């Protein structure tokens, strides 16, 4: 049972939708193939493999999948007449233990049922028993005996179907006015799968409430109510019956009719007015159009989008400023590293002389500081040149001292 609330304005058309694909009528010539029962076995071994044991159609012979089970496993031939699909196992062996499942399928009615039974095999007759473990029946049987695993379903769908299946499917709509009990509801319409249609109530009700002629071919049994009025409100119920399949469904709709929506009359436009003492055929004054400014509130998504653009712009500007600051500091560090005032001149070799060389050394030391003091006020280029001159003067002084020592060391053999 499903329940819905429907609200429609007075004078409009209301559609109470009622769909069911299981009620779709199809002419099925292979209806015997639509019902099948089969047994599967889930072994308790290490692989836990599932295998098909036997299956049986409503109009066919039984099919056994393992040659070892021929003549020892079967189902009753009257299964689809009395609803007894139990599995009979003769000469039970240890390999027969496991979990058996009895599967019943009715493809035409979209019904699927499954019943599980666990079979345990023992060699002691004292351990034979049957019990319910909370989920399935458990049978403990003796090796070599015969066991019957029960699977009984005596619902009408598992019996032979009626030849007049077109009368087995019917849809009808009922209407329950406010304050009326459900057992006194008014029948509106009956529709059978064969195409037979029955209307109830006054003629005007039959003309304004109807179901589509293709209801059973499409599974759409919606009730269309035209020109709804306050008298039409109440409780509507759609009943779907498939007697052959045992299906019974109901959909309930609470219909409320509201006053009609008032239509806003449109104001007539003013006719153009003429200037006084003028010929209306030549000089006409055009009335300017009325301009109405409509301000639509911005949606929240639009505001968030604009905010995102602003934040992205600010982030880009911040990155540019940081890049400029970083490059400026980097250039300043490079200028400090290559400051020529901090470059130290390479150490000059120290030569120690004795004798008359002290006077030459003193002369050189007097001349070098003068060059250093003068170089402090010059540019960087002149500073490098002065350093070269200083090195040359030092070298010259050293050479003079060496020559003087050589002359002093020469023997006076002349």
PyMOL commands that set and color helices and strands:
alter all, ss='L'
color gray80, all
select helices_A, chain A and resi 21-23+31-34+67-69+79-82+94-96+125-127+156-158+165-167+182-184+203-208+215-218+230-232+300-337+340-342+357-375+380-409
alter helices_A, ss='H'
color red, helices_A
select strands_A, chain A and resi 2-9+14-16+35-42+50-57+62-64+73-75+87-89+98-106+111-122+129-132+137-142+147-149+169-176+186-192+197-199+209-211+223-225+234-242+247-258
alter strands_A, ss='S'
color yellow, strands_A
deselect
rebuild
show_as cartoon
